[in-house]
Amino acid sequence: MQNTDTVEKAAQAQLLEVPVAVRPPLSRTVTSTVGPGERSEVLLQAKKNTILTSHGRPPWYGADGNHLSDAFVIGIAGGSASGKTHVARCIVQALGSIPTVVILSQDSFYRRHSPEDLKLAFANRYDFDHPDAIDMPLFASCLADLKAGKQTNIPIYSFTEHQRLDETKYLYGASIIIVEGILALHDAELRSLYDLKVFVQCDSDLMLARRIRRDVKERGRSVDGVLEQYLRYVKPAYDNFVQPTSRFANIIVPGSENTIAIELIATHIRRKIEERSRYLREQLTRIGHRDLSPGGDPTALDFPNLTVLRDTPQLRGIFTILRDKSTSREDFIFFTDRLSTYLSEKAMEFLPFKNKRITTPIDSTYAGKALSVDHVCGISILRSGGPLEQGLRRVIQDIRIGSLLIQSEVHTGEPLLLHAMLPVCIRKRDLARNSFVFLLDAQIGTGAAAFMAIRVLLDHGVPQANIIFVTFIVAACGGVRVLQRAFPGVRIVCGAIDPVLRESWALWDVTAPEAHVKETKQHEKEEEETVSTAQTKADAEAEGRKVWVVEPGMGHIGDRYYL
């Protein structure tokens, strides 16, 4: 039975569906959860299709914005109850600190059955082990999307009902995909998608014993029914269709006592993932500085899709309050909400409108305008994008707002995609093509987080022209130049342009130029000495976190707003 919280979450899922995201603890214990809206009788099947997150997904694209590296795909085949799922999870555990992994089960792709097929299934007379029982074209299509970095919505199959359900499971963001199923190596189109093919070899008596225990305990079958189905369908299918696919495998793994084989596979995967790693943040910064004309105005950005609020005394007064470190938290929240509303109103100008004639309360005709969009939503880059949410809600009532958790790797500063919670209009590609998105972040410094967020939306099918990036400030010599070059169709609406982007360390600033104002240096020194013991740049690199500081800037806007 579902508990009350699950029922409530299922109702909320109609507006905003939440993907499954699991962060294994340091002990490397792999767990899985099932997202809201999924039915209790498919918990067992659904947990095979799992998103496992360790330290997040690093960039999978180049500085030009184009997709550069596909996910690494492993196909694991073997007999029924041979230990395929166990091998898949052992591989994940052996990898240790790894990027996002998706474990994709063939069991999800059983075909939808007719009433006649259902009668046979409940009588244990339907051959679920024949290749024709699997929807191979759909299986290959979903896997191809995941490998190419796109989102997919895979079907959910109920073993108790012997039927594919109407619900689907959203998957996105894998660096590594592990596909497991008895016929994972049978289809040529599937095999073409694998980077590594594994076959799990297991003694037939052990497989039968495991199958009886699993089907009786977890699927509500009787021992007689399990044995009849095994002798009639499972064993012949293994001999005719499953075992012959072992010739396609790159490596054959024992179904038990396979520690050495697992370590060999994990070492190979780690090496391949390292070869596909992208290091872009400093590259983005260098490109921004290179594009800055010598001796030119550092705040002069001549881009057709960059809109800066008109510099009025009112706007300058708001920024004066927000930039002042002595501003109280209450005032900071009030004026942040005021500025975010102002920015959201400006961003609304770039949505399509249509003509609409109405009748006024005095029975007069008025020629007005109405929004002409199928779907509009907001996506906040956590957590600095949060302060812009209130203003957007004030401008568009009941707007759906999702979030992306993108954090910097501690020592390199590279962005890592840790979690995506996107509205349903983005998670379904047919809806995303006609959706407009307000992408919210407090500032654009190097542009690394903004770059990744835009790439995520493009992977879901949102056109560039439908993305409107709303931010308080941008660094003129930073990533905004790279963003406009890589994504010329994306509109950026900001409140101000700051001239300086300085590389620094979160705990000890050893790169600040001597020309800085003396009292500013003194303040930084006092603040840093209270949290760090580093005395050299090497110490700072070992102890601190690389950051790029926008100046004059507004500080850590998310911290000032929420703490």
Buried (B, 14 or more C-beta within 10 A) or exposed (E): EBEEEBEEBBEEBEEBBBBBBBEBEEEEEBEBEBBBBBBEBBBBBBBBBBBBBBBBBBBBBBBEBEBBBBBBBBBBBBBBBBBBBBBBBBBBBBBEEBBBBBBBBBBBBBBEBEEEBBEBBEEBEBBBBBBEBBBBEBBBEBBBBBBBBBBBBBBBBBBBBBBBBEBBBBBBBBBBBBBBBBBBBBBEEBBEBBBBBBBBBBEEEBBBEBBBEBBBEEEEBEEEBBBBBBEBBBBBBBEEBBBEBBEBBBEBBBBEEBEEBBEBBBEBBBEBBEEBBBEBBBBBBEBBEEBBEEEEEBBEBEBEBBBBBEEEEEBEEBBEBBBEEEBEEEEBBEBBBBBBBBBBBBBBEBBEEEEEEEEEEEEEEEEEEEBEBEBBBBBBBBBBBBBBBBBBBBBBEEBBBBBBBBBBBEEBBBBBBBBBBBBBBBBBBEBBBBBBBBBBBBBBBBBBBBBBBBBBBBBBBBBBEBBBBBBBBBBBBBBBBBBBBBBEEBBBBBBBBBBBBBBBBBBBBBEBEEEBEEEEBEEBEEEBEEEBEBEEEEBBBEBBBBBBBBEEBBBBBBEBBEE
